[in-house]
Amino acid sequence: MKEKYNTCKHSTGNVGELVVYVKPSCPNYTKIRGSLVSSKIRCKKCKGWEGGQVNG
C-alpha cells in the first residue's frame, strides 16, 4: 500500500526525505524557500486528505 503523500490529490509527486511538495490547494502547506511543502507527518495525520489516482 502506498503512503498517503504518494497518492494524495494535493501532492505534486515530488517527495523528499522529510517533506512532500504540494499544490496550493493543500490545507497543510508551508512555504519554504519559495516552494510549497508539507511534512510527511502532517500528510499522514491529514483529515482533509483526498485520495488521488495511483500512477503506474
mmCIF file of the N, C-alpha and C atoms, coordinates in Angstrom:
data_MODEL
# 
_entry.id   MODEL 
# 
loop_
_atom_site.group_PDB 
_atom_site.id 
_atom_site.type_symbol 
_atom_site.label_atom_id 
_atom_site.label_alt_id 
_atom_site.label_comp_id 
_atom_site.label_asym_id 
_atom_site.label_entity_id 
_atom_site.label_seq_id 
_atom_site.pdbx_PDB_ins_code 
_atom_site.Cartn_x 
_atom_site.Cartn_y 
_atom_site.Cartn_z 
_atom_site.occupancy 
_atom_site.B_iso_or_equiv 
_atom_site.pdbx_formal_charge 
_atom_site.auth_seq_id 
_atom_site.auth_comp_id 
_atom_site.auth_asym_id 
_atom_site.auth_atom_id 
_atom_site.pdbx_PDB_model_num 
ATOM 1   N N  . MET A 1 1  ? 0.844  -1.181 0.000   1.00 0.00 ? 1  MET A N  1 
ATOM 2   C CA . MET A 1 1  ? 0.000  0.000  0.000   1.00 0.00 ? 1  MET A CA 1 
ATOM 3   C C  . MET A 1 1  ? 0.890  1.245  0.000   1.00 0.00 ? 1  MET A C  1 
ATOM 4   N N  . LYS A 1 2  ? 0.575  2.178  -0.858  1.00 0.00 ? 2  LYS A N  1 
ATOM 5   C CA . LYS A 1 2  ? 1.359  3.408  -0.921  1.00 0.00 ? 2  LYS A CA 1 
ATOM 6   C C  . LYS A 1 2  ? 0.948  4.350  0.198   1.00 0.00 ? 2  LYS A C  1 
ATOM 7   N N  . GLU A 1 3  ? 1.885  5.180  0.621   1.00 0.00 ? 3  GLU A N  1 
ATOM 8   C CA . GLU A 1 3  ? 1.608  6.169  1.659   1.00 0.00 ? 3  GLU A CA 1 
ATOM 9   C C  . GLU A 1 3  ? 0.656  7.230  1.121   1.00 0.00 ? 3  GLU A C  1 
ATOM 10  N N  . LYS A 1 4  ? -0.035 7.909  2.014   1.00 0.00 ? 4  LYS A N  1 
ATOM 11  C CA . LYS A 1 4  ? -0.979 8.956  1.629   1.00 0.00 ? 4  LYS A CA 1 
ATOM 12  C C  . LYS A 1 4  ? -0.314 10.021 0.764   1.00 0.00 ? 4  LYS A C  1 
ATOM 13  N N  . TYR A 1 5  ? 0.880  10.422 1.132   1.00 0.00 ? 5  TYR A N  1 
ATOM 14  C CA . TYR A 1 5  ? 1.521  11.518 0.413   1.00 0.00 ? 5  TYR A CA 1 
ATOM 15  C C  . TYR A 1 5  ? 1.930  11.145 -1.002  1.00 0.00 ? 5  TYR A C  1 
ATOM 16  N N  . ASN A 1 6  ? 2.001  9.875  -1.327  1.00 0.00 ? 6  ASN A N  1 
ATOM 17  C CA . ASN A 1 6  ? 2.309  9.454  -2.696  1.00 0.00 ? 6  ASN A CA 1 
ATOM 18  C C  . ASN A 1 6  ? 1.075  9.445  -3.586  1.00 0.00 ? 6  ASN A C  1 
ATOM 19  N N  . THR A 1 7  ? -0.102 9.322  -2.997  1.00 0.00 ? 7  THR A N  1 
ATOM 20  C CA . THR A 1 7  ? -1.329 9.216  -3.775  1.00 0.00 ? 7  THR A CA 1 
ATOM 21  C C  . THR A 1 7  ? -2.272 10.397 -3.580  1.00 0.00 ? 7  THR A C  1 
ATOM 22  N N  . CYS A 1 8  ? -1.909 11.336 -2.751  1.00 0.00 ? 8  CYS A N  1 
ATOM 23  C CA . CYS A 1 8  ? -2.782 12.459 -2.432  1.00 0.00 ? 8  CYS A CA 1 
ATOM 24  C C  . CYS A 1 8  ? -2.983 13.384 -3.635  1.00 0.00 ? 8  CYS A C  1 
ATOM 25  N N  . LYS A 1 9  ? -4.185 13.885 -3.759  1.00 0.00 ? 9  LYS A N  1 
ATOM 26  C CA . LYS A 1 9  ? -4.538 14.816 -4.827  1.00 0.00 ? 9  LYS A CA 1 
ATOM 27  C C  . LYS A 1 9  ? -3.724 16.109 -4.725  1.00 0.00 ? 9  LYS A C  1 
ATOM 28  N N  . HIS A 1 10 ? -3.306 16.483 -3.525  1.00 0.00 ? 10 HIS A N  1 
ATOM 29  C CA . HIS A 1 10 ? -2.579 17.726 -3.300  1.00 0.00 ? 10 HIS A CA 1 
ATOM 30  C C  . HIS A 1 10 ? -1.086 17.618 -3.592  1.00 0.00 ? 10 HIS A C  1 
ATOM 31  N N  . SER A 1 11 ? -0.562 16.422 -3.675  1.00 0.00 ? 11 SER A N  1 
ATOM 32  C CA . SER A 1 11 ? 0.865  16.219 -3.900  1.00 0.00 ? 11 SER A CA 1 
ATOM 33  C C  . SER A 1 11 ? 1.244  16.478 -5.354  1.00 0.00 ? 11 SER A C  1 
ATOM 34  N N  . THR A 1 12 ? 2.440  17.037 -5.565  1.00 0.00 ? 12 THR A N  1 
ATOM 35  C CA . THR A 1 12 ? 2.931  17.249 -6.920  1.00 0.00 ? 12 THR A CA 1 
ATOM 36  C C  . THR A 1 12 ? 3.642  16.001 -7.439  1.00 0.00 ? 12 THR A C  1 
ATOM 37  N N  . GLY A 1 13 ? 3.862  15.047 -6.563  1.00 0.00 ? 13 GLY A N  1 
ATOM 38  C CA . GLY A 1 13 ? 4.555  13.822 -6.945  1.00 0.00 ? 13 GLY A CA 1 
ATOM 39  C C  . GLY A 1 13 ? 6.016  13.818 -6.529  1.00 0.00 ? 13 GLY A C  1 
ATOM 40  N N  . ASN A 1 14 ? 6.521  14.958 -6.105  1.00 0.00 ? 14 ASN A N  1 
ATOM 41  C CA . ASN A 1 14 ? 7.903  15.054 -5.638  1.00 0.00 ? 14 ASN A CA 1 
ATOM 42  C C  . ASN A 1 14 ? 7.920  14.892 -4.128  1.00 0.00 ? 14 ASN A C  1 
ATOM 43  N N  . VAL A 1 15 ? 8.678  13.910 -3.663  1.00 0.00 ? 15 VAL A N  1 
ATOM 44  C CA . VAL A 1 15 ? 8.760  13.624 -2.235  1.00 0.00 ? 15 VAL A CA 1 
ATOM 45  C C  . VAL A 1 15 ? 10.217 13.633 -1.825  1.00 0.00 ? 15 VAL A C  1 
ATOM 46  N N  . GLY A 1 16 ? 10.534 14.385 -0.772  1.00 0.00 ? 16 GLY A N  1 
ATOM 47  C CA . GLY A 1 16 ? 11.887 14.424 -0.236  1.00 0.00 ? 16 GLY A CA 1 
ATOM 48  C C  . GLY A 1 16 ? 11.996 13.496 0.957   1.00 0.00 ? 16 GLY A C  1 
ATOM 49  N N  . GLU A 1 17 ? 13.089 13.632 1.693   1.00 0.00 ? 17 GLU A N  1 
ATOM 50  C CA . GLU A 1 17 ? 13.300 12.790 2.859   1.00 0.00 ? 17 GLU A CA 1 
ATOM 51  C C  . GLU A 1 17 ? 12.307 13.098 3.975   1.00 0.00 ? 17 GLU A C  1 
ATOM 52  N N  . LEU A 1 18 ? 12.030 14.388 4.177   1.00 0.00 ? 18 LEU A N  1 
ATOM 53  C CA . LEU A 1 18 ? 11.139 14.793 5.257   1.00 0.00 ? 18 LEU A CA 1 
ATOM 54  C C  . LEU A 1 18 ? 9.886  15.517 4.785   1.00 0.00 ? 18 LEU A C  1 
ATOM 55  N N  . VAL A 1 19 ? 9.893  16.001 3.557   1.00 0.00 ? 19 VAL A N  1 
ATOM 56  C CA . VAL A 1 19 ? 8.781  16.816 3.084   1.00 0.00 ? 19 VAL A CA 1 
ATOM 57  C C  . VAL A 1 19 ? 8.177  16.278 1.790   1.00 0.00 ? 19 VAL A C  1 
ATOM 58  N N  . VAL A 1 20 ? 6.964  16.734 1.538   1.00 0.00 ? 20 VAL A N  1 
ATOM 59  C CA . VAL A 1 20 ? 6.237  16.425 0.316   1.00 0.00 ? 20 VAL A CA 1 
ATOM 60  C C  . VAL A 1 20 ? 5.948  17.761 -0.356  1.00 0.00 ? 20 VAL A C  1 
ATOM 61  N N  . TYR A 1 21 ? 6.267  17.883 -1.622  1.00 0.00 ? 21 TYR A N  1 
ATOM 62  C CA . TYR A 1 21 ? 5.974  19.104 -2.358  1.00 0.00 ? 21 TYR A CA 1 
ATOM 63  C C  . TYR A 1 21 ? 4.511  19.056 -2.778  1.00 0.00 ? 21 TYR A C  1 
ATOM 64  N N  . VAL A 1 22 ? 3.775  20.117 -2.435  1.00 0.00 ? 22 VAL A N  1 
ATOM 65  C CA . VAL A 1 22 ? 2.332  20.115 -2.624  1.00 0.00 ? 22 VAL A CA 1 
ATOM 66  C C  . VAL A 1 22 ? 1.859  21.303 -3.455  1.00 0.00 ? 22 VAL A C  1 
ATOM 67  N N  . LYS A 1 23 ? 0.594  21.230 -3.854  1.00 0.00 ? 23 LYS A N  1 
ATOM 68  C CA . LYS A 1 23 ? -0.074 22.298 -4.596  1.00 0.00 ? 23 LYS A CA 1 
ATOM 69  C C  . LYS A 1 23 ? -0.708 23.269 -3.599  1.00 0.00 ? 23 LYS A C  1 
ATOM 70  N N  . PRO A 1 24 ? -1.062 24.469 -4.044  1.00 0.00 ? 24 PRO A N  1 
ATOM 71  C CA . PRO A 1 24 ? -1.674 25.453 -3.142  1.00 0.00 ? 24 PRO A CA 1 
ATOM 72  C C  . PRO A 1 24 ? -3.001 25.001 -2.530  1.00 0.00 ? 24 PRO A C  1 
ATOM 73  N N  . SER A 1 25 ? -3.630 23.982 -3.065  1.00 0.00 ? 25 SER A N  1 
ATOM 74  C CA . SER A 1 25 ? -4.902 23.502 -2.521  1.00 0.00 ? 25 SER A CA 1 
ATOM 75  C C  . SER A 1 25 ? -4.727 22.684 -1.235  1.00 0.00 ? 25 SER A C  1 
ATOM 76  N N  . CYS A 1 26 ? -3.494 22.338 -0.893  1.00 0.00 ? 26 CYS A N  1 
ATOM 77  C CA . CYS A 1 26 ? -3.224 21.546 0.313   1.00 0.00 ? 26 CYS A CA 1 
ATOM 78  C C  . CYS A 1 26 ? -3.551 22.366 1.564   1.00 0.00 ? 26 CYS A C  1 
ATOM 79  N N  . PRO A 1 27 ? -4.328 21.795 2.483   1.00 0.00 ? 27 PRO A N  1 
ATOM 80  C CA . PRO A 1 27 ? -4.680 22.532 3.704   1.00 0.00 ? 27 PRO A CA 1 
ATOM 81  C C  . PRO A 1 27 ? -3.530 22.666 4.704   1.00 0.00 ? 27 PRO A C  1 
ATOM 82  N N  . ASN A 1 28 ? -2.450 21.906 4.523   1.00 0.00 ? 28 ASN A N  1 
ATOM 83  C CA . ASN A 1 28 ? -1.346 21.899 5.488   1.00 0.00 ? 28 ASN A CA 1 
ATOM 84  C C  . ASN A 1 28 ? -0.032 22.430 4.933   1.00 0.00 ? 28 ASN A C  1 
ATOM 85  N N  . TYR A 1 29 ? -0.072 23.169 3.836   1.00 0.00 ? 29 TYR A N  1 
ATOM 86  C CA . TYR A 1 29 ? 1.193  23.563 3.226   1.00 0.00 ? 29 TYR A CA 1 
ATOM 87  C C  . TYR A 1 29 ? 1.916  24.652 4.014   1.00 0.00 ? 29 TYR A C  1 
ATOM 88  N N  . THR A 1 30 ? 3.213  24.680 3.839   1.00 0.00 ? 30 THR A N  1 
ATOM 89  C CA . THR A 1 30 ? 4.103  25.706 4.379   1.00 0.00 ? 30 THR A CA 1 
ATOM 90  C C  . THR A 1 30 ? 5.000  26.135 3.236   1.00 0.00 ? 30 THR A C  1 
ATOM 91  N N  . LYS A 1 31 ? 5.344  27.406 3.196   1.00 0.00 ? 31 LYS A N  1 
ATOM 92  C CA . LYS A 1 31 ? 6.211  27.892 2.135   1.00 0.00 ? 31 LYS A CA 1 
ATOM 93  C C  . LYS A 1 31 ? 7.640  27.966 2.669   1.00 0.00 ? 31 LYS A C  1 
ATOM 94  N N  . ILE A 1 32 ? 8.537  27.224 2.035   1.00 0.00 ? 32 ILE A N  1 
ATOM 95  C CA . ILE A 1 32 ? 9.949  27.223 2.420   1.00 0.00 ? 32 ILE A CA 1 
ATOM 96  C C  . ILE A 1 32 ? 10.770 27.508 1.179   1.00 0.00 ? 32 ILE A C  1 
ATOM 97  N N  . ARG A 1 33 ? 11.530 28.583 1.229   1.00 0.00 ? 33 ARG A N  1 
ATOM 98  C CA . ARG A 1 33 ? 12.379 28.994 0.108   1.00 0.00 ? 33 ARG A CA 1 
ATOM 99  C C  . ARG A 1 33 ? 11.626 29.024 -1.220  1.00 0.00 ? 33 ARG A C  1 
ATOM 100 N N  . GLY A 1 34 ? 10.400 29.516 -1.185  1.00 0.00 ? 34 GLY A N  1 
ATOM 101 C CA . GLY A 1 34 ? 9.607  29.667 -2.402  1.00 0.00 ? 34 GLY A CA 1 
ATOM 102 C C  . GLY A 1 34 ? 8.889  28.420 -2.867  1.00 0.00 ? 34 GLY A C  1 
ATOM 103 N N  . SER A 1 35 ? 9.022  27.321 -2.138  1.00 0.00 ? 35 SER A N  1 
ATOM 104 C CA . SER A 1 35 ? 8.349  26.071 -2.502  1.00 0.00 ? 35 SER A CA 1 
ATOM 105 C C  . SER A 1 35 ? 7.261  25.752 -1.486  1.00 0.00 ? 35 SER A C  1 
ATOM 106 N N  . LEU A 1 36 ? 6.150  25.244 -1.964  1.00 0.00 ? 36 LEU A N  1 
ATOM 107 C CA . LEU A 1 36 ? 5.073  24.824 -1.075  1.00 0.00 ? 36 LEU A CA 1 
ATOM 108 C C  . LEU A 1 36 ? 5.334  23.379 -0.674  1.00 0.00 ? 36 LEU A C  1 
ATOM 109 N N  . VAL A 1 37 ? 5.438  23.151 0.617   1.00 0.00 ? 37 VAL A N  1 
ATOM 110 C CA . VAL A 1 37 ? 5.734  21.815 1.132   1.00 0.00 ? 37 VAL A CA 1 
ATOM 111 C C  . VAL A 1 37 ? 4.843  21.489 2.326   1.00 0.00 ? 37 VAL A C  1 
ATOM 112 N N  . SER A 1 38 ? 4.759  20.225 2.625   1.00 0.00 ? 38 SER A N  1 
ATOM 113 C CA . SER A 1 38 ? 4.103  19.738 3.828   1.00 0.00 ? 38 SER A CA 1 
ATOM 114 C C  . SER A 1 38 ? 4.969  18.604 4.354   1.00 0.00 ? 38 SER A C  1 
ATOM 115 N N  . SER A 1 39 ? 5.037  18.456 5.661   1.00 0.00 ? 39 SER A N  1 
ATOM 116 C CA . SER A 1 39 ? 5.842  17.370 6.205   1.00 0.00 ? 39 SER A CA 1 
ATOM 117 C C  . SER A 1 39 ? 5.116  16.044 6.011   1.00 0.00 ? 39 SER A C  1 
ATOM 118 N N  . LYS A 1 40 ? 5.869  14.973 5.945   1.00 0.00 ? 40 LYS A N  1 
ATOM 119 C CA . LYS A 1 40 ? 5.277  13.647 5.794   1.00 0.00 ? 40 LYS A CA 1 
ATOM 120 C C  . LYS A 1 40 ? 4.373  13.332 6.981   1.00 0.00 ? 40 LYS A C  1 
ATOM 121 N N  . ILE A 1 41 ? 4.754  13.786 8.164   1.00 0.00 ? 41 ILE A N  1 
ATOM 122 C CA . ILE A 1 41 ? 3.954  13.543 9.367   1.00 0.00 ? 41 ILE A CA 1 
ATOM 123 C C  . ILE A 1 41 ? 2.598  14.226 9.251   1.00 0.00 ? 41 ILE A C  1 
ATOM 124 N N  . ARG A 1 42 ? 2.585  15.470 8.777   1.00 0.00 ? 42 ARG A N  1 
ATOM 125 C CA . ARG A 1 42 ? 1.316  16.176 8.575   1.00 0.00 ? 42 ARG A CA 1 
ATOM 126 C C  . ARG A 1 42 ? 0.448  15.449 7.566   1.00 0.00 ? 42 ARG A C  1 
ATOM 127 N N  . CYS A 1 43 ? 1.042  14.954 6.506   1.00 0.00 ? 43 CYS A N  1 
ATOM 128 C CA . CYS A 1 43 ? 0.283  14.230 5.476   1.00 0.00 ? 43 CYS A CA 1 
ATOM 129 C C  . CYS A 1 43 ? -0.353 12.964 6.040   1.00 0.00 ? 43 CYS A C  1 
ATOM 130 N N  . LYS A 1 44 ? 0.391  12.255 6.892   1.00 0.00 ? 44 LYS A N  1 
ATOM 131 C CA . LYS A 1 44 ? -0.142 11.024 7.467   1.00 0.00 ? 44 LYS A CA 1 
ATOM 132 C C  . LYS A 1 44 ? -1.317 11.301 8.397   1.00 0.00 ? 44 LYS A C  1 
ATOM 133 N N  . LYS A 1 45 ? -1.299 12.468 9.079   1.00 0.00 ? 45 LYS A N  1 
ATOM 134 C CA . LYS A 1 45 ? -2.345 12.809 10.037  1.00 0.00 ? 45 LYS A CA 1 
ATOM 135 C C  . LYS A 1 45 ? -3.467 13.638 9.422   1.00 0.00 ? 45 LYS A C  1 
ATOM 136 N N  . CYS A 1 46 ? -3.355 13.986 8.146   1.00 0.00 ? 46 CYS A N  1 
ATOM 137 C CA . CYS A 1 46 ? -4.299 14.894 7.500   1.00 0.00 ? 46 CYS A CA 1 
ATOM 138 C C  . CYS A 1 46 ? -5.703 14.288 7.426   1.00 0.00 ? 46 CYS A C  1 
ATOM 139 N N  . LYS A 1 47 ? -6.683 15.025 7.948   1.00 0.00 ? 47 LYS A N  1 
ATOM 140 C CA . LYS A 1 47 ? -8.070 14.582 7.877   1.00 0.00 ? 47 LYS A CA 1 
ATOM 141 C C  . LYS A 1 47 ? -8.726 15.069 6.592   1.00 0.00 ? 47 LYS A C  1 
ATOM 142 N N  . GLY A 1 48 ? -8.102 16.049 5.940   1.00 0.00 ? 48 GLY A N  1 
ATOM 143 C CA . GLY A 1 48 ? -8.632 16.582 4.692   1.00 0.00 ? 48 GLY A CA 1 
ATOM 144 C C  . GLY A 1 48 ? -8.074 15.898 3.471   1.00 0.00 ? 48 GLY A C  1 
ATOM 145 N N  . TRP A 1 49 ? -7.424 14.752 3.672   1.00 0.00 ? 49 TRP A N  1 
ATOM 146 C CA . TRP A 1 49 ? -6.800 14.016 2.589   1.00 0.00 ? 49 TRP A CA 1 
ATOM 147 C C  . TRP A 1 49 ? -7.831 13.574 1.572   1.00 0.00 ? 49 TRP A C  1 
ATOM 148 N N  . GLU A 1 50 ? -7.500 13.782 0.305   1.00 0.00 ? 50 GLU A N  1 
ATOM 149 C CA . GLU A 1 50 ? -8.362 13.337 -0.778  1.00 0.00 ? 50 GLU A CA 1 
ATOM 150 C C  . GLU A 1 50 ? -7.561 12.337 -1.598  1.00 0.00 ? 50 GLU A C  1 
ATOM 151 N N  . GLY A 1 51 ? -8.028 11.144 -1.686  1.00 0.00 ? 51 GLY A N  1 
ATOM 152 C CA . GLY A 1 51 ? -7.315 10.108 -2.418  1.00 0.00 ? 51 GLY A CA 1 
ATOM 153 C C  . GLY A 1 51 ? -7.191 10.447 -3.885  1.00 0.00 ? 51 GLY A C  1 
ATOM 154 N N  . GLY A 1 52 ? -5.999 10.281 -4.402  1.00 0.00 ? 52 GLY A N  1 
ATOM 155 C CA . GLY A 1 52 ? -5.759 10.540 -5.810  1.00 0.00 ? 52 GLY A CA 1 
ATOM 156 C C  . GLY A 1 52 ? -5.591 9.229  -6.550  1.00 0.00 ? 52 GLY A C  1 
ATOM 157 N N  . GLN A 1 53 ? -5.306 9.320  -7.808  1.00 0.00 ? 53 GLN A N  1 
ATOM 158 C CA . GLN A 1 53 ? -5.101 8.120  -8.601  1.00 0.00 ? 53 GLN A CA 1 
ATOM 159 C C  . GLN A 1 53 ? -3.637 7.720  -8.517  1.00 0.00 ? 53 GLN A C  1 
ATOM 160 N N  . VAL A 1 54 ? -3.408 6.452  -8.375  1.00 0.00 ? 54 VAL A N  1 
ATOM 161 C CA . VAL A 1 54 ? -2.051 5.927  -8.316  1.00 0.00 ? 54 VAL A CA 1 
ATOM 162 C C  . VAL A 1 54 ? -1.556 5.777  -9.745  1.00 0.00 ? 54 VAL A C  1 
ATOM 163 N N  . ASN A 1 55 ? -0.440 6.409  -10.047 1.00 0.00 ? 55 ASN A N  1 
ATOM 164 C CA . ASN A 1 55 ? 0.121  6.314  -11.391 1.00 0.00 ? 55 ASN A CA 1 
ATOM 165 C C  . ASN A 1 55 ? 0.928  5.034  -11.525 1.00 0.00 ? 55 ASN A C  1 
ATOM 166 N N  . GLY A 1 56 ? 0.718  4.324  -12.635 1.00 0.00 ? 56 GLY A N  1 
ATOM 167 C CA . GLY A 1 56 ? 1.504  3.138  -12.912 1.00 0.00 ? 56 GLY A CA 1 
ATOM 168 C C  . GLY A 1 56 ? 0.829  1.946  -12.412 1.00 0.00 ? 56 GLY A C  1 
# 
